[in-house]
Amino acid sequence: MWENCLKRLETVLPKDQVTLWIRPLDVELVNDSITLEASNDIILNKIRTHFLTYIKAVLKELTGKEVAVELKLKQINHQPQTTPFVKKKSTTIKITDHLDPRFTFANFIEGRSNTIALAASLQTATASRVEENNPLLIYGSTGLGKTHLLHAIGNEIKKNNPKEVVCYLHSEIYVNQMVKAIQQKSMDAFKQKYRSVTALLIDDIQFFARKERSQEEFFHTFNYLLEGQKRVIITCDRYPKEVNGLESRLKSRLGWGISVPIDPPDYETRVAILKEKAALIQVDISDEVAHFIAKQLNSNIRELEGALSTLKAHANFTRKKIDLKYTKQILKELFKVNHQIVSVENIQKSTAQYYNVKLSELLGKSRKRSIVRPRQMAMFLSKELTDKSYPEIGELFGGRDHTTVLHAYRKMNDLLKQESELSEDKQKIVNILIE
């Protein structure tokens, strides 16, 4: 019955949502009741607030009667497996996890742009079987929360089982340590260190590009950990196959597990992030100020944090209240630079270039599917990434009515939830715009 329920849910919900949130639940059927066990409080709350109504409705549809559904947490007991690295002599190497305790799943702001990455990260951190979602690759532009998720995964693993040997490091540090090991003739110790962990979290894998010796060593470490049923979680600023200078065999290995994108935050998420970050650094901002900043800055989270830090510093110095007028005054130059970078015109050119269509066709009247889809994408991005209204965007797209832009936005918004390939197209265009 549960498998039929899952299949039915996939017809009323986005399939990736069912795959990432609902399928991993442990299920127990007893008479006319069902118990769903989640491995984490956040997953449990997600099921309760977003999916429980759908689950109950589908179960009633399939059985013809009400089915009692109980949600509860399951007991997790990760037992780290140890596959000792063969070394010349017995040594003990201390491994520091380098995890930042400030970054957790609890304070990660979820939005439409990152819900899949968050779900996959949670499942990886709490899965009872290590091979689930292993390796996990999270890719997206700078400042979108990839590093936060890496630390959150590590912190969650350690919370569930303090005996786990977790190590987070930036790929640049890995390269520098390896160079030092070569110079000091201590490569065996270097290999032992990173092959002794039960979870390796590597940030910004694109830094390995054109560093052949580092790639080769990491390739072998990567294989060693996967064969030993250890977790490997990696981030990259784009899909690895697009990184010039990465060896094809490494790109192939990175595709063994699950790859999930993380996109620039949408408007509502940016507002939520601003309020959360403001509370953390003890800056009092009104909803009006938060909404204004969110409309002006739309590419990444670091820009939002930078705006708040700037406001705080100026307000402390001048002892003035941070209201809307003061915000506009202090952040005027920052907003000006941002608008110069991301404009409707730039979006149109970048989208036309990406889809290999003429700009004149994108702005013209053609109803060919090969033109309509890129046009709708450009309209969607214009609304997401600029402060232009629907009528203003319509005017810039050949004098179209605002209802045309609104339809394009809603259509693309729905398609992005259903088609992962289209989401990748969107992310690639955004990467072009903000690089």
N, C-alpha and C positions, 0 to 999 in steps of 0.2 A: 504493500500500500504506500509506503513512504517514497519508493522510487517513482511510482505513478504521480504522487503529490509533487515531487521535484520537477518532473517533466511538465506537469500542468502549470507550475509556478513559472517555468521558463517561457510560457506563452503570455503571461500577464506582467512579468517583470523582466528587466534587462538580464540576459543570460549570464553575463559576467558577474552581476550582483548575486545571483543564485549560486554560482560556482564558488565565489569567494566568501560569502557570508553564511549561506544556508547549508550547502552540501557538507562542509567539514563538521557539522554538529553531530554528536553522538546521539543515537536514537534508540529509545526503548519503548516497545509497544506492549501495553497490558490491557486486555479487554477493550473497553471503549475510551481509553486514555492513552496519551503519548507523552513521553518525557524527552525533552531536547536539552542536551548538555553542551554548554559552551565552555571554552577553555580560558575565557578571560571576561572580566567585568564589562569591558567596553563592547565586546562582541555580544554579550548577553543583553546589554542595554540597547544595542543596535537592533537586535532581533525583536526585542520587546516594543520598541518605539516605531520601527519602520516596516517590519515584516510579519509580525504576529497576526495581525488582522487578515493578511493575505493567506497565511498558512491555515488559519482556522476556516476561512471561507472555502478554500480548496478541499480541505479534509471533509467538510460538510457536503460539498458538491460530489465528492467521490463516494462517500459512505451513505449519504442520504440522511444523516443525523449529526447532531452536535458531538464533537470530539473534544474532550478535555485535554488541554495542552499545558504542561508544566515546564517551566524554564528553570534551570539550575546550573550552577558551576560544577565542572568535573574536577576531580583531584588530579593534579599534574605531578608526575614524578620523573623528571628527566634524569636518566642515569648516564653521565658522560662516559662514552666509550674511549678507551685508550689503546691506541695502536702504536707502541713505542717505536721511535725512529732509531734505526741501527746506527750507532755511533762508535767511534774508535775507543772512547773511554767514558766511563760513567760520570756524568756531570749533572748538576742541578741548575736549571736556568729559571730565573724569576721572570714571570711574564706579567707586565702591568696592563690592565685592561684599557686604560686611557678613556674610559667612559665618562661623559659629563652627566652627573645625576640630575641636572636641570631639565634635560630632554627626556620626556616620557610620553607614553601614549595619552595619558590623562590630560596633558596640556598641549597636545597637538590639535590645531584647529582644523576640523574636517569640513570640506566643501566639495562641490561637484567636481572640482579640478583634481582632487587628490584622493577621492574615496576608494578607488581601486588600489592605489599604492598603499593606503592605510590598511585596507583589508588584508592584502597579501602580506604586509609586514607583521600584522597581528597573528596571522595564521602561521607564519614562519617562526615567530618567537614562541608560540604556545603549542605548536603541533606535537602530538604525542609520538609521532613517527618523524624522525629527522629528515627522511627523504622527501617529505611533502614540501613543495615549493623550494627545492634545493637543487641548484643554487638559485638565489633570488637576485634579480637585477632591477634596480630602480633607475630610470633615466629621465632627464629633463634639464632645463636650463638652470643657470646659477640662481641661487637665492629662493628656491621654491619649497625647501623643506626636506631635501634628500638626506642631509646630514642629521637633521633632527630625528628622522625615522631610523637611521642607522643606530644612533645612540639609544633610541627608545627600544629597539629590538634587543640590543645588548643588555640594557638595564632590566628589561622584562625577563630575559633568559636567566640573569643572575638572581632576580627576585624569586623566580620559581625554583631555582636550584643553585645555591651559592657555590656548589662544588664545580660548576661548569667553568671551563677555562676560556674566557672570552677576551678577544683582543680587537680593538678598533685602531686603525691608523690610516692616515692619508697615503695615497700611492707614492707621493713624493718622498715621504719619510722612509717608506719601504726601499725605494731606489737608493736614497742616501745611506741607509744602513747597510745595504748590500755592497755599495762601493767601499764603504769602510771595512766591511768583512773581507773583501777581496784584498785590500791593502794590508790588512793585519793577518791575512792567511787564516781566517777563522770562519770559513764558509760552512763547515760542518755544524758549528754552533748556531750560525744564522739559520740554516735549514732546520735544525732541531727545534729552534724557538717557534717558528711559525707552523711547523708540522705537529706540534704538541698541543695545539689549541683544540677546543671542541667547537668553537665558533669564531670565524675570521671575518671581520667587517672592514672592507677596503673602500675608501672614499675616492672618487674622481679617477676611475680607471683609465681615462683618456690620457693621463699624465705618462702612462707607459709607452705611448706612441713613439716609435723610432728608437726605443731603448731596447735593443735586441736581447742583450744579456739578461736584463731584468725581466723581460717578457718570458724568456726561456725558463728561468728559475721559478717565476710565479706560475707558469704553466704546469710545471711538475708538482709544485706545492698544492696547486688547485686540484689536480688529479688525485694526489695523495689524500687530501682531506675528504673529497667526495667518495673515494673508494672506502675510506674508513668511517663513512656515515657521520661526517662532521658538517656543520653548517657553514656555508659560504654566502655572504651577502655583499653585494657590490653596487656602487653607484657610478653613473657616467653622465656627462652633460649632453649626450645624444645617444641614439641607438648605436651600439658598438660597431655594427657593420658600416656605419657612416664615418668612423674615425680612421682617417688615413694614418698609416704607420703602425697599426695593430696587426699582428700576424694572423693569417686566416685560421690557423688551428686554434688560436686563443679566442677569436671571434666565434668559432664553432662551439667551443666548450661553454662559452658564456650563454649560448642559446639552449643548453641542455635543460635548464629548469624553466622558470617563469620570468618573463620580462614585463614590467608594468611601467607605464608613463606617469609622470606627475607634471601637470600643466600649471600655467600661471593662474593664481587665484581669481575667481570671479568676484563681482562687486560685493555681494553679500558676505563672502568669505573674507574679503579685504577689510570690511568694516569690523567683523568679529575679531580678526587678527589685531587690528589697531586697538580695540578696546582691551583685549587680553594683554598685549605688549605694554600698553599705557599703565595698566594696573601693576604689572611686574616692575616697571621702573618708577612707579609712583608719580605719574603725570596725570593730572586731572583734565580730561578733555570731554567736551559735551558730545552728544550724538551728532549734532550739527557739524562739529569740527571733524569727527570721525568720517562721516559721510562725504564731506567735502574733500578730504585728503584721499579717500578711497576712489573718488571719481577722477582725481588728477594723476594718481600713481597707480599703474595697473600692470606692471611687468613682473615684479617679484617682491618677496617679503622683505628683503634687505632694504629696499627703497623705503618701505613703510617704516621700518625700524630706524633708518637714518633720519627720516622726517621727524619722527617723535623725539629722537635724541637732540636734533637741532632745536626743536621747539623748547625742550626742557632746558637746554643750556642757555638760550636767549632769555627765557622767562626767569630763570634763576638770577641771571645777570642784571636784568632790567626790573625785576620784581613786578612784572606785569601779568595779568590774568590771560590765559590762553583762550581767547574767544575767536570767533570766525574772522573778524577784521585783523586781529594780530597774526593769526595763522596765515592769511593771504599775504600779509606784509613780509613776514619772515621767510616763507617758503616760495616767494614769487620767482626767484631765479631757478630754484630746483624744478618747479613746475614748467617754467619756460623751456629749459633744456629737455625735459621729458617729452614735451609736446613736439619739439623739433625732431626728436628721434622717431616717435610713433605718431604718424599722421595718417589720415585716410588715404592720401596720395601715395605714401610709402606702402601702405597695406595693399592698395590696388596693384602697384608695380610688382611687389614681392609675390603676391598671389598669382598674377599673370605669369611671372617668370617661373614660379614653381610648377604650375600646371602646363607650362609651355604653350600658352595662348597669347594672342596679341592683346595689348592693353585696349586697343580700339574695339576689339570683339567683347572684352569683358565689360566695357562701358556701353556697348551697343545694344541692339534689339534682338540679337540672335536667340532663338529658343532651343538650339541644339543642347542636348544633355551635357556634351563636352564643354560647353560654355556656361550653361546655367549653374552647374554645381560649383565651379570656381567663383562665379559671381556671387552666389549665395554665401560661400565661405568668406569672401572679401567683405560682404555686408555684415556678416556675423562678427568678424574680427573688428570691423570698424566700430561696432556698437560696444564690444567687449573692451577694446584697448584704447578708445578715445572717449572724450566727454561730449561728442556730437550727439544731437537728438536724431530721431528717426527721420524727420523732415530734412534736416541738414545733410544726413547721409544720402538720402534719396536724391537731393539736388546734386550732390557730388558724383552720383552714379547716373549721369545723363538726364537729370531732371525727373527722376522717378517719384511716384507718389509714396508717402510715408508708409502706407499699408503694404506696399511691395517689400519694403525693407523689413517691416514687422513680420510678414509672412516668411521671408528668407531667414530671419533670426530664429523664429520658432521651429521652422523646418530643420535647420541645421542643428539646433539645440537637441531636437529629438534624435536625429541621425547620429550625432556624436555619442549618445548614450548606447546606441545599438551596434555601431560599426567601429571596431578598434582600429582598422586601417585608416578610417577617416580621422580618428583622433590623432593618429601619428602624423597625418598630413598637416593637421592644424598645428601640432607642436613644432614641426619642421619649419613652417612658415613663421611662427612666433620666434623661433631661434634665429632665423634670418633677420628679422626686424630688430632684435635687441642685441645682436652680436656687435 
